[in-house]
């Protein structure tokens, strides 16, 4: 039986330090959300308002993962932006349904 992918993320700042690209890998399940949420909030508290999530290597997203993304979008909607890019077809379909 193949091992299920875990979770990993990598943060890269744009050259002007005004946005962060967060590459997500594996499964954004409840345990991964517990790991990622405080890191994202720390960036928000530091003044980052532009978040770009690279979903190229994301294999699964739970309802809590979707809630994290939607919550962040609502948190920055007046002075920032949340963008999702390179989502695999199955994940994109799910996110599209959630608008």
Backbone atoms as SQL, in Angstrom:
CREATE TABLE atoms (id INTEGER PRIMARY KEY, chain TEXT, resi INTEGER, resn TEXT, atom TEXT, x REAL, y REAL, z REAL);
INSERT INTO atoms VALUES
  (1, 'A', 1, 'UNK', 'N', 0.846, -1.179, 0.000),
  (2, 'A', 1, 'UNK', 'CA', 0.000, 0.000, 0.000),
  (3, 'A', 1, 'UNK', 'C', 0.892, 1.243, 0.000),
  (4, 'A', 2, 'UNK', 'N', 0.714, 2.176, -0.962),
  (5, 'A', 2, 'UNK', 'CA', 1.571, 3.347, -1.007),
  (6, 'A', 2, 'UNK', 'C', 1.298, 4.272, 0.165),
  (7, 'A', 3, 'UNK', 'N', 2.336, 4.934, 0.615),
  (8, 'A', 3, 'UNK', 'CA', 2.196, 5.879, 1.715),
  (9, 'A', 3, 'UNK', 'C', 1.421, 7.101, 1.236),
  (10, 'A', 4, 'UNK', 'N', 0.553, 7.618, 2.101),
  (11, 'A', 4, 'UNK', 'CA', -0.164, 8.827, 1.742),
  (12, 'A', 4, 'UNK', 'C', 0.763, 10.016, 1.929),
  (13, 'A', 5, 'UNK', 'N', 0.643, 10.989, 1.040),
  (14, 'A', 5, 'UNK', 'CA', 1.524, 12.146, 1.175),
  (15, 'A', 5, 'UNK', 'C', 1.198, 12.924, 2.436),
  (16, 'A', 6, 'UNK', 'N', 2.196, 13.393, 3.102),
  (17, 'A', 6, 'UNK', 'CA', 1.998, 14.221, 4.279),
  (18, 'A', 6, 'UNK', 'C', 1.718, 15.643, 3.862),
  (19, 'A', 7, 'UNK', 'N', 2.203, 16.579, 4.638),
  (20, 'A', 7, 'UNK', 'CA', 2.019, 17.988, 4.319),
  (21, 'A', 7, 'UNK', 'C', 3.343, 18.712, 4.454),
  (22, 'A', 8, 'UNK', 'N', 3.554, 19.629, 3.541),
  (23, 'A', 8, 'UNK', 'CA', 4.725, 20.493, 3.600),
  (24, 'A', 8, 'UNK', 'C', 4.339, 21.814, 2.963),
  (25, 'A', 9, 'UNK', 'N', 4.965, 22.881, 3.403),
  (26, 'A', 9, 'UNK', 'CA', 4.729, 24.175, 2.780),
  (27, 'A', 9, 'UNK', 'C', 6.033, 24.953, 2.746),
  (28, 'A', 10, 'UNK', 'N', 6.139, 25.797, 1.749),
  (29, 'A', 10, 'UNK', 'CA', 7.327, 26.623, 1.581),
  (30, 'A', 10, 'UNK', 'C', 6.870, 28.053, 1.345),
  (31, 'A', 11, 'UNK', 'N', 7.468, 28.984, 2.074),
  (32, 'A', 11, 'UNK', 'CA', 7.129, 30.395, 1.968),
  (33, 'A', 11, 'UNK', 'C', 8.230, 31.123, 1.215),
  (34, 'A', 12, 'UNK', 'N', 7.853, 31.888, 0.200),
  (35, 'A', 12, 'UNK', 'CA', 8.798, 32.686, -0.569),
  (36, 'A', 12, 'UNK', 'C', 8.218, 34.091, -0.719),
  (37, 'A', 13, 'UNK', 'N', 8.982, 35.085, -0.359),
  (38, 'A', 13, 'UNK', 'CA', 8.511, 36.460, -0.472),
  (39, 'A', 13, 'UNK', 'C', 8.868, 37.039, -1.827),
  (40, 'A', 14, 'UNK', 'N', 7.997, 37.912, -2.324),
  (41, 'A', 14, 'UNK', 'CA', 8.297, 38.620, -3.560),
  (42, 'A', 14, 'UNK', 'C', 9.453, 39.579, -3.282),
  (43, 'A', 15, 'UNK', 'N', 10.162, 40.017, -4.326),
  (44, 'A', 15, 'UNK', 'CA', 11.318, 40.909, -4.110),
  (45, 'A', 15, 'UNK', 'C', 10.996, 42.177, -3.320),
  (46, 'A', 16, 'UNK', 'N', 9.775, 42.701, -3.470),
  (47, 'A', 16, 'UNK', 'CA', 9.417, 43.918, -2.727),
  (48, 'A', 16, 'UNK', 'C', 8.903, 43.628, -1.313),
  (49, 'A', 17, 'UNK', 'N', 8.853, 42.352, -0.936),
  (50, 'A', 17, 'UNK', 'CA', 8.426, 41.909, 0.398),
  (51, 'A', 17, 'UNK', 'C', 6.967, 42.258, 0.712),
  (52, 'A', 18, 'UNK', 'N', 6.166, 42.541, -0.311),
  (53, 'A', 18, 'UNK', 'CA', 4.777, 42.911, -0.078),
  (54, 'A', 18, 'UNK', 'C', 3.816, 41.742, -0.223),
  (55, 'A', 19, 'UNK', 'N', 4.308, 40.624, -0.736),
  (56, 'A', 19, 'UNK', 'CA', 3.461, 39.445, -0.923),
  (57, 'A', 19, 'UNK', 'C', 4.275, 38.197, -0.602),
  (58, 'A', 20, 'UNK', 'N', 3.562, 37.142, -0.280),
  (59, 'A', 20, 'UNK', 'CA', 4.211, 35.865, -0.005),
  (60, 'A', 20, 'UNK', 'C', 3.554, 34.791, -0.873),
  (61, 'A', 21, 'UNK', 'N', 4.400, 33.953, -1.448),
  (62, 'A', 21, 'UNK', 'CA', 3.934, 32.793, -2.192),
  (63, 'A', 21, 'UNK', 'C', 4.088, 31.590, -1.264),
  (64, 'A', 22, 'UNK', 'N', 2.996, 30.882, -1.049),
  (65, 'A', 22, 'UNK', 'CA', 3.011, 29.722, -0.159),
  (66, 'A', 22, 'UNK', 'C', 2.733, 28.485, -1.013),
  (67, 'A', 23, 'UNK', 'N', 3.761, 27.685, -1.216),
  (68, 'A', 23, 'UNK', 'CA', 3.627, 26.450, -1.989),
  (69, 'A', 23, 'UNK', 'C', 3.186, 25.339, -1.036),
  (70, 'A', 24, 'UNK', 'N', 2.038, 24.757, -1.318),
  (71, 'A', 24, 'UNK', 'CA', 1.492, 23.687, -0.474),
  (72, 'A', 24, 'UNK', 'C', 1.718, 22.350, -1.163),
  (73, 'A', 25, 'UNK', 'N', 2.152, 21.358, -0.384),
  (74, 'A', 25, 'UNK', 'CA', 2.403, 20.016, -0.925),
  (75, 'A', 25, 'UNK', 'C', 1.724, 18.971, -0.041),
  (76, 'A', 26, 'UNK', 'N', 1.143, 17.986, -0.691),
  (77, 'A', 26, 'UNK', 'CA', 0.561, 16.864, 0.056),
  (78, 'A', 26, 'UNK', 'C', -0.900, 17.095, 0.359),
  (79, 'A', 27, 'UNK', 'N', -1.251, 16.974, 1.634),
  (80, 'A', 27, 'UNK', 'CA', -2.647, 17.033, 2.065),
  (81, 'A', 27, 'UNK', 'C', -2.865, 18.182, 3.029),
  (82, 'A', 28, 'UNK', 'N', -3.783, 19.064, 2.689),
  (83, 'A', 28, 'UNK', 'CA', -4.166, 20.137, 3.604),
  (84, 'A', 28, 'UNK', 'C', -5.357, 19.636, 4.421),
  (85, 'A', 29, 'UNK', 'N', -5.032, 18.736, 5.353),
  (86, 'A', 29, 'UNK', 'CA', -6.036, 18.127, 6.226),
  (87, 'A', 29, 'UNK', 'C', -6.079, 18.916, 7.543),
  (88, 'A', 30, 'UNK', 'N', -6.936, 18.530, 8.498),
  (89, 'A', 30, 'UNK', 'CA', -7.039, 19.294, 9.741),
  (90, 'A', 30, 'UNK', 'C', -5.710, 19.474, 10.487),
  (91, 'A', 31, 'UNK', 'N', -4.872, 18.455, 10.491),
  (92, 'A', 31, 'UNK', 'CA', -3.580, 18.579, 11.174),
  (93, 'A', 31, 'UNK', 'C', -2.689, 19.596, 10.466),
  (94, 'A', 32, 'UNK', 'N', -2.713, 19.586, 9.145),
  (95, 'A', 32, 'UNK', 'CA', -1.919, 20.548, 8.370),
  (96, 'A', 32, 'UNK', 'C', -2.435, 21.969, 8.588),
  (97, 'A', 33, 'UNK', 'N', -3.757, 22.123, 8.688),
  (98, 'A', 33, 'UNK', 'CA', -4.337, 23.442, 8.942),
  (99, 'A', 33, 'UNK', 'C', -3.862, 23.969, 10.289),
  (100, 'A', 34, 'UNK', 'N', -3.800, 23.095, 11.286),
  (101, 'A', 34, 'UNK', 'CA', -3.306, 23.513, 12.607),
  (102, 'A', 34, 'UNK', 'C', -1.858, 23.984, 12.535),
  (103, 'A', 35, 'UNK', 'N', -1.085, 23.441, 11.622),
  (104, 'A', 35, 'UNK', 'CA', 0.297, 23.856, 11.426),
  (105, 'A', 35, 'UNK', 'C', 0.373, 25.159, 10.619),
  (106, 'A', 36, 'UNK', 'N', -0.421, 25.265, 9.574),
  (107, 'A', 36, 'UNK', 'CA', -0.332, 26.389, 8.646),
  (108, 'A', 36, 'UNK', 'C', -0.982, 27.659, 9.180),
  (109, 'A', 37, 'UNK', 'N', -2.123, 27.540, 9.820),
  (110, 'A', 37, 'UNK', 'CA', -2.876, 28.715, 10.263),
  (111, 'A', 37, 'UNK', 'C', -2.045, 29.689, 11.100),
  (112, 'A', 38, 'UNK', 'N', -1.328, 29.246, 12.135),
  (113, 'A', 38, 'UNK', 'CA', -0.560, 30.212, 12.923),
  (114, 'A', 38, 'UNK', 'C', 0.554, 30.888, 12.109),
  (115, 'A', 39, 'UNK', 'N', 1.117, 30.166, 11.159),
  (116, 'A', 39, 'UNK', 'CA', 2.170, 30.750, 10.325),
  (117, 'A', 39, 'UNK', 'C', 1.593, 31.858, 9.442),
  (118, 'A', 40, 'UNK', 'N', 0.430, 31.611, 8.881),
  (119, 'A', 40, 'UNK', 'CA', -0.228, 32.613, 8.036),
  (120, 'A', 40, 'UNK', 'C', -0.627, 33.823, 8.883),
  (121, 'A', 41, 'UNK', 'N', -1.146, 33.584, 10.075),
  (122, 'A', 41, 'UNK', 'CA', -1.543, 34.687, 10.945),
  (123, 'A', 41, 'UNK', 'C', -0.335, 35.515, 11.399),
  (124, 'A', 42, 'UNK', 'N', 0.785, 34.870, 11.593),
  (125, 'A', 42, 'UNK', 'CA', 2.006, 35.603, 11.945),
  (126, 'A', 42, 'UNK', 'C', 2.408, 36.553, 10.807),
  (127, 'A', 43, 'UNK', 'N', 2.291, 36.083, 9.575),
  (128, 'A', 43, 'UNK', 'CA', 2.582, 36.946, 8.430),
  (129, 'A', 43, 'UNK', 'C', 1.591, 38.106, 8.355),
  (130, 'A', 44, 'UNK', 'N', 0.332, 37.816, 8.616),
  (131, 'A', 44, 'UNK', 'CA', -0.685, 38.870, 8.610),
  (132, 'A', 44, 'UNK', 'C', -0.367, 39.918, 9.680),
  (133, 'A', 45, 'UNK', 'N', -0.027, 39.455, 10.862),
  (134, 'A', 45, 'UNK', 'CA', 0.321, 40.379, 11.949),
  (135, 'A', 45, 'UNK', 'C', 1.557, 41.216, 11.605),
  (136, 'A', 46, 'UNK', 'N', 2.438, 40.676, 10.777),
  (137, 'A', 46, 'UNK', 'CA', 3.650, 41.393, 10.353),
  (138, 'A', 46, 'UNK', 'C', 3.364, 42.376, 9.219),
  (139, 'A', 47, 'UNK', 'N', 2.130, 42.417, 8.729),
  (140, 'A', 47, 'UNK', 'CA', 1.759, 43.394, 7.717),
  (141, 'A', 47, 'UNK', 'C', 1.590, 42.860, 6.311),
  (142, 'A', 48, 'UNK', 'N', 1.791, 41.576, 6.114),
  (143, 'A', 48, 'UNK', 'CA', 1.590, 40.991, 4.783),
  (144, 'A', 48, 'UNK', 'C', 0.089, 40.936, 4.514),
  (145, 'A', 49, 'UNK', 'N', -0.323, 41.421, 3.336),
  (146, 'A', 49, 'UNK', 'CA', -1.733, 41.420, 2.969),
  (147, 'A', 49, 'UNK', 'C', -1.984, 40.750, 1.622),
  (148, 'A', 50, 'UNK', 'N', -0.937, 40.289, 0.975),
  (149, 'A', 50, 'UNK', 'CA', -1.080, 39.606, -0.313),
  (150, 'A', 50, 'UNK', 'C', -0.519, 38.195, -0.180),
  (151, 'A', 51, 'UNK', 'N', -1.386, 37.223, -0.355),
  (152, 'A', 51, 'UNK', 'CA', -1.034, 35.822, -0.208),
  (153, 'A', 51, 'UNK', 'C', -1.323, 35.096, -1.517),
  (154, 'A', 52, 'UNK', 'N', -0.329, 34.398, -2.023),
  (155, 'A', 52, 'UNK', 'CA', -0.478, 33.605, -3.239),
  (156, 'A', 52, 'UNK', 'C', -0.214, 32.161, -2.856),
  (157, 'A', 53, 'UNK', 'N', -1.201, 31.306, -3.042),
  (158, 'A', 53, 'UNK', 'CA', -1.060, 29.893, -2.709),
  (159, 'A', 53, 'UNK', 'C', -0.820, 29.110, -3.992),
  (160, 'A', 54, 'UNK', 'N', 0.335, 28.477, -4.077),
  (161, 'A', 54, 'UNK', 'CA', 0.672, 27.610, -5.207),
  (162, 'A', 54, 'UNK', 'C', 0.231, 26.198, -4.838),
  (163, 'A', 55, 'UNK', 'N', -0.765, 25.699, -5.544),
  (164, 'A', 55, 'UNK', 'CA', -1.365, 24.408, -5.217),
  (165, 'A', 55, 'UNK', 'C', -0.904, 23.290, -6.149),
  (166, 'A', 56, 'UNK', 'N', 0.166, 23.523, -6.891),
  (167, 'A', 56, 'UNK', 'CA', 0.654, 22.563, -7.876),
  (168, 'A', 56, 'UNK', 'C', 0.769, 21.153, -7.298),
  (169, 'A', 57, 'UNK', 'N', 1.317, 21.038, -6.102),
  (170, 'A', 57, 'UNK', 'CA', 1.591, 19.725, -5.513),
  (171, 'A', 57, 'UNK', 'C', 0.648, 19.370, -4.370),
  (172, 'A', 58, 'UNK', 'N', -0.509, 20.037, -4.324),
  (173, 'A', 58, 'UNK', 'CA', -1.503, 19.712, -3.311),
  (174, 'A', 58, 'UNK', 'C', -2.380, 18.585, -3.839),
  (175, 'A', 59, 'UNK', 'N', -2.515, 17.522, -3.063),
  (176, 'A', 59, 'UNK', 'CA', -3.263, 16.340, -3.491),
  (177, 'A', 59, 'UNK', 'C', -4.655, 16.252, -2.869),
  (178, 'A', 60, 'UNK', 'N', -4.846, 16.954, -1.745),
  (179, 'A', 60, 'UNK', 'CA', -6.116, 16.861, -1.017),
  (180, 'A', 60, 'UNK', 'C', -6.291, 18.135, -0.217),
  (181, 'A', 61, 'UNK', 'N', -7.531, 18.609, -0.148),
  (182, 'A', 61, 'UNK', 'CA', -7.853, 19.738, 0.730),
  (183, 'A', 61, 'UNK', 'C', -9.130, 19.394, 1.483),
  (184, 'A', 62, 'UNK', 'N', -9.070, 19.517, 2.792),
  (185, 'A', 62, 'UNK', 'CA', -10.238, 19.211, 3.633),
  (186, 'A', 62, 'UNK', 'C', -11.119, 20.460, 3.747),
  (187, 'A', 63, 'UNK', 'N', -12.283, 20.289, 4.343),
  (188, 'A', 63, 'UNK', 'CA', -13.169, 21.438, 4.559),
  (189, 'A', 63, 'UNK', 'C', -12.486, 22.472, 5.450),
  (190, 'A', 64, 'UNK', 'N', -11.662, 22.028, 6.389),
  (191, 'A', 64, 'UNK', 'CA', -10.927, 22.976, 7.237),
  (192, 'A', 64, 'UNK', 'C', -9.892, 23.744, 6.419),
  (193, 'A', 65, 'UNK', 'N', -9.299, 23.090, 5.436),
  (194, 'A', 65, 'UNK', 'CA', -8.358, 23.767, 4.556),
  (195, 'A', 65, 'UNK', 'C', -9.056, 24.841, 3.736),
  (196, 'A', 66, 'UNK', 'N', -10.224, 24.511, 3.220),
  (197, 'A', 66, 'UNK', 'CA', -11.019, 25.494, 2.472),
  (198, 'A', 66, 'UNK', 'C', -11.409, 26.645, 3.387),
  (199, 'A', 67, 'UNK', 'N', -11.796, 26.318, 4.604),
  (200, 'A', 67, 'UNK', 'CA', -12.174, 27.356, 5.565),
  (201, 'A', 67, 'UNK', 'C', -11.007, 28.275, 5.884),
  (202, 'A', 68, 'UNK', 'N', -9.790, 27.723, 5.961),
  (203, 'A', 68, 'UNK', 'CA', -8.607, 28.553, 6.189),
  (204, 'A', 68, 'UNK', 'C', -8.436, 29.561, 5.052),
  (205, 'A', 69, 'UNK', 'N', -8.546, 29.094, 3.806),
  (206, 'A', 69, 'UNK', 'CA', -8.378, 29.980, 2.651),
  (207, 'A', 69, 'UNK', 'C', -9.485, 31.039, 2.592),
  (208, 'A', 70, 'UNK', 'N', -10.726, 30.620, 2.815),
  (209, 'A', 70, 'UNK', 'CA', -11.835, 31.572, 2.793),
  (210, 'A', 70, 'UNK', 'C', -11.741, 32.574, 3.938),
  (211, 'A', 71, 'UNK', 'N', -11.347, 32.093, 5.104),
  (212, 'A', 71, 'UNK', 'CA', -11.191, 32.989, 6.255),
  (213, 'A', 71, 'UNK', 'C', -10.113, 34.032, 6.010),
  (214, 'A', 72, 'UNK', 'N', -9.006, 33.611, 5.410),
  (215, 'A', 72, 'UNK', 'CA', -7.935, 34.558, 5.107),
  (216, 'A', 72, 'UNK', 'C', -8.408, 35.563, 4.062),
  (217, 'A', 73, 'UNK', 'N', -9.139, 35.075, 3.055),
  (218, 'A', 73, 'UNK', 'CA', -9.663, 35.987, 2.033),
  (219, 'A', 73, 'UNK', 'C', -10.554, 37.048, 2.673),
  (220, 'A', 74, 'UNK', 'N', -11.411, 36.648, 3.586),
  (221, 'A', 74, 'UNK', 'CA', -12.275, 37.607, 4.272),
  (222, 'A', 74, 'UNK', 'C', -11.470, 38.553, 5.155),
  (223, 'A', 75, 'UNK', 'N', -10.420, 38.054, 5.759),
  (224, 'A', 75, 'UNK', 'CA', -9.585, 38.853, 6.649),
  (225, 'A', 75, 'UNK', 'C', -8.860, 39.970, 5.892),
  (226, 'A', 76, 'UNK', 'N', -8.453, 39.723, 4.663),
  (227, 'A', 76, 'UNK', 'CA', -7.669, 40.719, 3.916),
  (228, 'A', 76, 'UNK', 'C', -8.494, 41.443, 2.845),
  (229, 'A', 77, 'UNK', 'N', -9.779, 41.196, 2.770),
  (230, 'A', 77, 'UNK', 'CA', -10.556, 41.687, 1.625),
  (231, 'A', 77, 'UNK', 'C', -10.533, 43.210, 1.465),
  (232, 'A', 78, 'UNK', 'N', -10.339, 43.969, 2.512),
  (233, 'A', 78, 'UNK', 'CA', -10.351, 45.421, 2.391),
  (234, 'A', 78, 'UNK', 'C', -8.996, 46.009, 2.018),
  (235, 'A', 79, 'UNK', 'N', -7.937, 45.299, 2.309),
  (236, 'A', 79, 'UNK', 'CA', -6.614, 45.887, 2.036),
  (237, 'A', 79, 'UNK', 'C', -5.605, 44.882, 1.496),
  (238, 'A', 80, 'UNK', 'N', -6.076, 43.769, 0.935),
  (239, 'A', 80, 'UNK', 'CA', -5.158, 42.761, 0.416),
  (240, 'A', 80, 'UNK', 'C', -5.842, 41.840, -0.570),
  (241, 'A', 81, 'UNK', 'N', -5.211, 40.686, -0.760),
  (242, 'A', 81, 'UNK', 'CA', -5.735, 39.737, -1.744),
  (243, 'A', 81, 'UNK', 'C', -5.206, 38.340, -1.447),
  (244, 'A', 82, 'UNK', 'N', -6.015, 37.343, -1.727),
  (245, 'A', 82, 'UNK', 'CA', -5.610, 35.942, -1.671),
  (246, 'A', 82, 'UNK', 'C', -5.806, 35.374, -3.070),
  (247, 'A', 83, 'UNK', 'N', -4.742, 34.803, -3.623),
  (248, 'A', 83, 'UNK', 'CA', -4.807, 34.202, -4.954),
  (249, 'A', 83, 'UNK', 'C', -4.415, 32.735, -4.855),
  (250, 'A', 84, 'UNK', 'N', -5.093, 31.913, -5.650),
  (251, 'A', 84, 'UNK', 'CA', -4.781, 30.488, -5.733),
  (252, 'A', 84, 'UNK', 'C', -4.318, 30.216, -7.151),
  (253, 'A', 85, 'UNK', 'N', -3.238, 29.469, -7.289),
  (254, 'A', 85, 'UNK', 'CA', -2.759, 29.169, -8.640),
  (255, 'A', 85, 'UNK', 'C', -2.320, 27.713, -8.753),
  (256, 'A', 86, 'UNK', 'N', -2.383, 27.218, -9.961),
  (257, 'A', 86, 'UNK', 'CA', -1.910, 25.880, -10.329),
  (258, 'A', 86, 'UNK', 'C', -2.599, 24.757, -9.555),
  (259, 'A', 87, 'UNK', 'N', -3.891, 24.914, -9.292),
  (260, 'A', 87, 'UNK', 'CA', -4.618, 23.860, -8.576),
  (261, 'A', 87, 'UNK', 'C', -4.871, 22.682, -9.508),
  (262, 'A', 88, 'UNK', 'N', -4.623, 21.459, -9.031),
  (263, 'A', 88, 'UNK', 'CA', -4.996, 20.277, -9.818),
  (264, 'A', 88, 'UNK', 'C', -6.502, 20.293, -10.090),
  (265, 'A', 89, 'UNK', 'N', -6.912, 19.652, -11.165),
  (266, 'A', 89, 'UNK', 'CA', -8.311, 19.690, -11.613),
  (267, 'A', 89, 'UNK', 'C', -9.306, 19.314, -10.516),
  (268, 'A', 90, 'UNK', 'N', -9.031, 18.249, -9.776),
  (269, 'A', 90, 'UNK', 'CA', -9.971, 17.802, -8.743),
  (270, 'A', 90, 'UNK', 'C', -10.128, 18.846, -7.643),
  (271, 'A', 91, 'UNK', 'N', -9.033, 19.466, -7.248),
  (272, 'A', 91, 'UNK', 'CA', -9.092, 20.497, -6.203),
  (273, 'A', 91, 'UNK', 'C', -9.744, 21.750, -6.756),
  (274, 'A', 92, 'UNK', 'N', -9.422, 22.114, -7.996),
  (275, 'A', 92, 'UNK', 'CA', -10.024, 23.297, -8.595),
  (276, 'A', 92, 'UNK', 'C', -11.535, 23.146, -8.677),
  (277, 'A', 93, 'UNK', 'N', -12.026, 21.969, -9.029),
  (278, 'A', 93, 'UNK', 'CA', -13.473, 21.734, -9.100),
  (279, 'A', 93, 'UNK', 'C', -14.124, 21.970, -7.749),
  (280, 'A', 94, 'UNK', 'N', -13.496, 21.480, -6.706),
  (281, 'A', 94, 'UNK', 'CA', -14.025, 21.660, -5.356),
  (282, 'A', 94, 'UNK', 'C', -14.011, 23.134, -4.965),
  (283, 'A', 95, 'UNK', 'N', -12.919, 23.820, -5.235),
  (284, 'A', 95, 'UNK', 'CA', -12.827, 25.240, -4.904),
  (285, 'A', 95, 'UNK', 'C', -13.815, 26.067, -5.720),
  (286, 'A', 96, 'UNK', 'N', -14.037, 25.684, -6.966),
  (287, 'A', 96, 'UNK', 'CA', -14.983, 26.390, -7.817),
  (288, 'A', 96, 'UNK', 'C', -16.392, 26.294, -7.264),
  (289, 'A', 97, 'UNK', 'N', -16.758, 25.144, -6.760),
  (290, 'A', 97, 'UNK', 'CA', -18.077, 24.971, -6.156),
  (291, 'A', 97, 'UNK', 'C', -18.233, 25.886, -4.945),
  (292, 'A', 98, 'UNK', 'N', -17.147, 26.078, -4.206),
  (293, 'A', 98, 'UNK', 'CA', -17.181, 26.911, -2.998),
  (294, 'A', 98, 'UNK', 'C', -17.130, 28.402, -3.304),
  (295, 'A', 99, 'UNK', 'N', -16.808, 28.759, -4.548),
  (296, 'A', 99, 'UNK', 'CA', -16.683, 30.146, -5.008),
  (297, 'A', 99, 'UNK', 'C', -15.633, 30.850, -4.187);
